[in-house]
Amino acid sequence: MMVALPPGAIIEFIAIEHCDPIMTKQKTPEQGGICSHKFAFLLDNWIRRLIQNLAKIIGEYIQPGDIAIDMGCGPGFFTIEMARLVGEEGQAIAVDMQPEMLARVARKAARKGVAAQVTCHRCEPDRIGLDLAADFMLAYYMVHETPDAAAFFREARTLLRGDGHLLVVEPKMHVTRRVFDQMLAVAEEGGFKVISFPLKKGGHSVLLGIAEAHPLRRAESNRE
Ligand SMILES: C[S@@+](CC[C@H](N)C(=O)[O-])C[C@H]1O[C@@H](n2cnc3c(N)ncnc32)[C@H](O)[C@@H]1O
């Protein structure tokens, strides 16, 4: 019997890892729990570009001249588009714990002519280790892989300007609504506020801010 999967589910399926309800656990590419660089080709290819429209996912959050961080960038599916959006006056910072992923990003940035706008930064699993104030951060299919989500959100908050935003998207095939809600609670404890639950981003999605209370609160917003 043929089962029709929605296109987004295929993209989520290839992010091969398990979701742990408790988000504090040792995870490595070798032990599992992290999408290994060996599967990088599955995360950056023409099929994904057909299914996920990069401009629609991140375009509305990034202006020319911005500093934008792609946290858990993998092979840079989003980084290159970020670099185009920030333009020559801005910077796209690709951050990952796997050096092999960052090497792919650097090669791709050079190939696509945006190397000057891309900085690659290798982080530790439990420490980002940047010192800057960004306008936008993306954590796409990444937070459920972090060994300590609380530490991630606490540090991420310090890396955003007061009016900066963090877009978190998590794969529905790996992350249940209950676990996503736990993540939100952890983010709020880390100093974030929910601004909206944007639709059509490719999974459970939330736009977080650290500015003063935003008029659009969780209860009033739409949820996918
Ligand atoms: C499923 S992949 C998604 C990659 C990319 N965001 C995308 O959508 O194509 C998750 C990535 O997050 C990275 N990652 C997981 N935990 C991390 C952590 N604590 N700090 C930095 N990167 C992490 C992994 O190395 C992997 O490259």
PDBQT file of the ligand as one rigid body, heavy atoms in Angstrom, charges set to zero:
ROOT
HETATM    1  C1  LIG A 301      19.364  18.442  11.722  1.00  0.00    +0.000 C 
HETATM    2  S1  LIG A 301      20.805  19.422  11.435  1.00  0.00    +0.000 S 
HETATM    3  C2  LIG A 301      20.064  20.887  10.769  1.00  0.00    +0.000 C 
HETATM    4  C3  LIG A 301      21.051  21.717  10.037  1.00  0.00    +0.000 C 
HETATM    5  C4  LIG A 301      20.500  23.033   9.457  1.00  0.00    +0.000 C 
HETATM    6  N1  LIG A 301      19.954  23.891  10.477  1.00  0.00    +0.000 N 
HETATM    7  C5  LIG A 301      19.487  22.742   8.402  1.00  0.00    +0.000 C 
HETATM    8  O1  LIG A 301      18.280  22.955   8.642  1.00  0.00    +0.000 OA
HETATM    9  O2  LIG A 301      19.887  22.285   7.327  1.00  0.00    +0.000 OA
HETATM   10  C6  LIG A 301      21.269  19.954  13.055  1.00  0.00    +0.000 C 
HETATM   11  C7  LIG A 301      22.636  20.623  13.115  1.00  0.00    +0.000 C 
HETATM   12  O3  LIG A 301      22.767  21.209  14.404  1.00  0.00    +0.000 OA
HETATM   13  C8  LIG A 301      24.078  20.974  14.878  1.00  0.00    +0.000 C 
HETATM   14  N2  LIG A 301      24.039  20.990  16.331  1.00  0.00    +0.000 N 
HETATM   15  C9  LIG A 301      23.411  20.142  17.158  1.00  0.00    +0.000 A 
HETATM   16  N3  LIG A 301      23.598  20.482  18.438  1.00  0.00    +0.000 NA
HETATM   17  C10 LIG A 301      24.367  21.589  18.419  1.00  0.00    +0.000 A 
HETATM   18  C11 LIG A 301      24.917  22.410  19.446  1.00  0.00    +0.000 A 
HETATM   19  N4  LIG A 301      24.699  22.170  20.708  1.00  0.00    +0.000 N 
HETATM   20  N5  LIG A 301      25.644  23.475  19.065  1.00  0.00    +0.000 NA
HETATM   21  C12 LIG A 301      25.872  23.712  17.752  1.00  0.00    +0.000 A 
HETATM   22  N6  LIG A 301      25.392  22.971  16.748  1.00  0.00    +0.000 NA
HETATM   23  C13 LIG A 301      24.648  21.919  17.078  1.00  0.00    +0.000 A 
HETATM   24  C14 LIG A 301      24.466  19.632  14.305  1.00  0.00    +0.000 C 
HETATM   25  O4  LIG A 301      25.867  19.496  14.253  1.00  0.00    +0.000 OA
HETATM   26  C15 LIG A 301      23.826  19.687  12.925  1.00  0.00    +0.000 C 
HETATM   27  O5  LIG A 301      24.693  20.225  11.977  1.00  0.00    +0.000 OA
ENDROOT
TORSDOF 0
